[in-house]
Amino acid sequence: MAVIRPLRPRRGGAERRGQESVPLVETRLEHLVVITGFSGAGKSTAMNVFEDAGYFCVDNLPPELIRSLVEVFSQGGSKVERAAVVSDVRGGVYFEALRAVVDDLDALGVSHHVLFLEADEQTLVTRYKETRRRHPLAPEGSVAAGIASERALLAPLRDRADLVIDTTGMSAAALRGKIADEFLPHAAATKMALTFMSFGFKHGPPREEDLALDVRFLANPHYEADLRELTGLDDQVVEYIASDGRLGELYERLFPLLDFLLPQYVSEGKAHLVVAIGCTGGRHRSVAIAEHLAERYRGHEGIEVAVAHRDIDKRPSA
């Protein structure tokens, strides 16, 4: 990884010219990031970092529309405070206007940064071969020829960038971490959204889980008449599930596994993780365990915990 130029402090246009900063547009927009650079250098990964941090993101935006977007954000009803846009050679002839548009942002006093991503030619060629995509500047020719044409177009923008990152030999996780360290508050950048979700197998498997746990081997409160209408949120149900000792044994084995896995996912840069716990109906055992896990991991460093009960409101069958 080679970071060519360090990030300079956010400044409005007038301040960059050594004058008192007086924005020419009134806007709630506090920060705009313009992401550009070589095709295949990691711009999509970069945009995902900002999107996960709550930025309003637009991919493949022609330069002329960047100013229009800022004008939209300047309207009274706009609530957008942070935005990131990707603008690159896919914009065709319009891309040549990007440097002038960035200068316009200076003149308007809009707080912004230009992030430029690059990689050596062999890395870019290899990435294109892996994806089997055509280079936008050489749809009928070689990838190397497209990269050469792109290099000439990008040279003025590279000089204008606030931060240049060479992604040669850099993993996606390392790139995400570098961008987060440079642009985002540390707490916001490293928090992983962890959801413990209960569900019932009889209602179908979950669609969004990363890890799934089947707890149908535990004692089922459904077959107890005085517990059937209750849920895993009720103490009586939890006590029944735990009565034969198997729930405690499950936790003894599950906690060390999660204690190992969760920091690994945070370190890797994963933004969202869904741990799904399934029982038959999704109202008793899975609910109790999801609640217990959420309580245990709430407050852990680098994790923002939520709990969801997909099927808890579905009426139990006789």
C-alpha positions, -999 to +999 in steps of 0.1 A: +000+000+000+014+034-009-004+066+002+011+092-021-003+124-005-017+128+030-052+141+035-054+178+041-080+194+064-115+200+051-118+236+038-143+256+019-134+273-013-125+307+000-104+293+027-084+273+002-076+306-015-063+321+018-095+342+024-121+341+050-144+312+043-178+324+033-199+297+015-218+310-015-245+284-011-265+277+021-266+239+026-268+213+053-241+194+034-212+191+057-189+169+037-188+158+000-163+132-012-156+129-049-142+094-056-123+090-089-093+072-103-085+042-124-111+016-134-104-015-113-086+004-086-113-001-060-138+028-064-168+006-056-152-006-024-145+030-015-181+040-021-193+011+001-173+024+030-191+058+028-225+042+023-220+020+053-211+051+073-244+068+064-233+089+034-257+096+005-239+078-024-242+080-061-221+059-085-211+068-120-223+104-118-213+126-148-193+156-135-217+182-147-244+166-124-222+170-093-230+207-090-267+200-097-266+175-069-251+201-045-278+225-056-305+199-047-289+194-013-290+232-009-328+232-010-347+238+022-361+203+024-329+185+020-316+165+050-284+152+034-254+162+055-228+139+040-225+126+004-200+106-017-201+104-055-180+083-079-172+100-112-148+084-136-141+077-173-174+058-176-189+093-180-173+095-215-166+130-229-183+145-198-155+133-175-130+159-188-151+185-170-145+170-136-115+192-127-135+223-135-164+211-114-141+205-084-129+241-089-166+252-088-170+234-055-141+254-042-157+286-054-190+277-038-173+270-004-186+234-003-165+213+021-152+185+000-124+161-006-112+143-038-102+107-033-081+092-061-075+055-064-048+039-085-029+007-089+000-005-111-008-016-146-003-054-140-026-053-110-053-035-130-050-059-159-052-089-136-083-075-119-100-071-153-091-107-163-106-120-131-139-102-137-138-107-175-150-072-180-140-048-207-122-016-200-145+014-206-119+031-228-111+000-248-143-020-253-129-036-285-092-034-276-068-046-250-071-037-213-036-023-213-045+001-241-075+013-221-054+018-190-029+039-211-057+061-224-071+064-189-038+075-174-036+105-197-071+116-188-066+111-151-032+129-147-046+164-140-071+150-115-044+130-097-025+162-091-057+179-078-066+150-054-066+155-016-057+118-011-041+093-035-042+057-025-022+030-045-043-002-040-016-025-055-014-055-033-041-042-010-070-063+001-105-049+000-105-050+038-073-031+040-086-005+016-118-001+036-098+004+068-075+030+052-104+050+039-122+048+072-091+059+091-086+089+068-122+101+064-145+088+091-147+092+129-131+062+145-162+050+163-184+053+133-159+037+110-153+005+130-188-003+144-203-035+129-240-037+129-247-071+146-283-084+145-295-115+164-326-126+146-351-153+157-372-172+132-393-203+127-383-230+103-420-237+096-423-202+081-393-206+058-356-199+062-343-163+066-330-146+035-303-124+050-285-145+076-247-148+077-246-174+104-276-197+113-282-218+144-308-245+147-320-249+183-349-272+177-332-298+199-341-278+230-372-285+251-402-270+232-426-248+253-452-251+226-463-284+240-470-269+274-505-255+275-497-228+300-467-217+279-479-220+244-494-184+242-463-169+258-430-161+240-393-163+247-396-128+262-414-143+292-393-156+321-414-187+325-406-198+290-369-192+295-369-212+327-386-241+309-361-242+281-332-241+305-347-267+329-329-298+316-295-281+314-290-283+276-295-245+271-266-239+295-244-264+277-252-247+244-241-213+258-209-228+271-200-238+236-215-209+217-200-180+236-164-190+229-172-194+192-188-160+190-161-144+212-136-156+185-156-148+154-170-113+161-137-095+165-125-112+133-154-098+114-149-064+129-112-065+120-120-076+085-142-046+080-175-063+078-203-037+081-233-060+088-236-094+104-269-113+109-268-143+133-301-162+128-314-185+155-342-209+144-367-230+162-399-246+149-423-217+152-400-188+159-418-177+191-401-195+221-367-210+220-351-189+192-366-157+208-351-164+242-317-172+228-316-142+205-325-119+234-298-135+256-271-132+230-280-096+223-278-088+259-244-105+262-228-087+233-244-053+236-217-028+245-188-048+231-161-028+214-167-023+176-202-037+177-237-021+175-262-048+186-298-051+175-323-079+179-352-089+156-379-115+160-393-123+126-421-147+135-429-138+171-463-124+162-474-154+142-502-173+161-492-208+174-511-237+159-527-262+182 
